[in-house]
Amino acid sequence: MKAFLLAAGKGTRLRPITDQIPKCLLPIQGKPLLKIWLEHLARYGVEEVLINTHHLADQIRAFVQNNRDGMPQIRLAHESVLLGSGGTVRANRDFVAQDEDFFIIYADNLTDLQLSDMLRYHRQHGGILTMGLFESPTPEACGIAEIDPKGKDRGLIVSFEEKPKKPNGSLANAGIYVASQQIFDFFPTEQIRTASPLDFGHHLLPKLVGYMYGYVLDSFLMDIGTFENYELAQRIWSNRA
């Protein structure tokens, strides 16, 4: 099993801390977030991980060189210009060319999600993508999905909108996906042709409505991209590490 671990963001909301340390290396209870993720992926049988880099890439490269024991095999994909979440996956399609399905994960999340359960669900429903979902108290700031709760395809996502002004619900994109190879058929040609950044929420997920399923998380999940959440994580994660 393989995983894309998207870690190239600049972490602008956490400046000035992230002027010196890339967001994915920020310590949670003394352990870098990236190490937490790599250990978690290894625990669930992920053998190879592609990590994209951009901001302060030398620090991430040094971290990987010094933290190989017990970790999945790691491939670094440096982006001199950010490609966007979807652009990274599209540009590194060869990484998963021989895999029926694979994980795509935003590395600025902190979670104890049982990845094996999500993978099992993905393989049962047979859709192109499984999107991790959580109940958001601020749906207007998230990508919001609506799932079919009663129909034949229970769990099928029947609408998706990135940061809607008037949300229809509160089930939000958790930034954790399981994807099948058919996802590459849905990448928009305009972004590929013009080499523009390709974002999952804006450019790809709306095209997958009717082909993707929602997996509502019953586990801990926190985006550490703000000072408030980062400070909160320092207080509560120790019981879960």
NORBEL-V985279 format. One record per helix or strand of 2 or more residues. SS is the DSSP state (@ for helix, = for strand). FROM is the first residue (numbers start at 1). TO is the last residue. If there is no record, write none. Layout:
# NORBEL-V985279
ss=SS from=FROM to=TO
ss=SS from=FROM to=TO
This chain:
# NORBEL-V985279
ss== from=2 to=6
ss=@ from=12 to=14
ss=@ from=17 to=19
ss=@ from=23 to=25
ss== from=27 to=28
ss== from=31 to=32
ss=@ from=33 to=43
ss== from=48 to=53
ss=@ from=57 to=66
ss== from=73 to=78
ss=@ from=85 to=91
ss=@ from=93 to=96
ss== from=101 to=106
ss== from=109 to=111
ss=@ from=115 to=125
ss== from=129 to=135
ss=@ from=139 to=141
ss== from=143 to=147
ss== from=156 to=162
ss== from=171 to=180
ss=@ from=181 to=186
ss=@ from=189 to=194
ss=@ from=200 to=208
ss== from=212 to=216
ss== from=221 to=223
ss=@ from=227 to=239
